[in-house]
């Protein structure tokens, strides 16, 4: 095959640079939409797991001054603010982390140029 451009990490997969630009644009658009769908599914799973973790409660027994049964109350283990900050930190750093992983794996576990 005679490539018109240098071979990248992911693209070109095959010598699609000689194809009709309309066909290539359609294929790349479908690939991009597929990636967005994957990100949406992963984000949904991540949100469900954060909600499950932050909704965890534990029972605490409060003793009373008289000899009656102690009062049992349920309190949250996680603070909602901590959960939101964790989500924000992971969400904003995820693209950089994934790009670093792709670079390291794609170039034989050697970072940089």
Secondary structure as UniProt FT lines:
FT   HELIX           16..18
FT   HELIX           21..54
FT   STRAND          57..62
FT   STRAND          71..76
FT   HELIX           80..106
FT   TURN            107..109
//
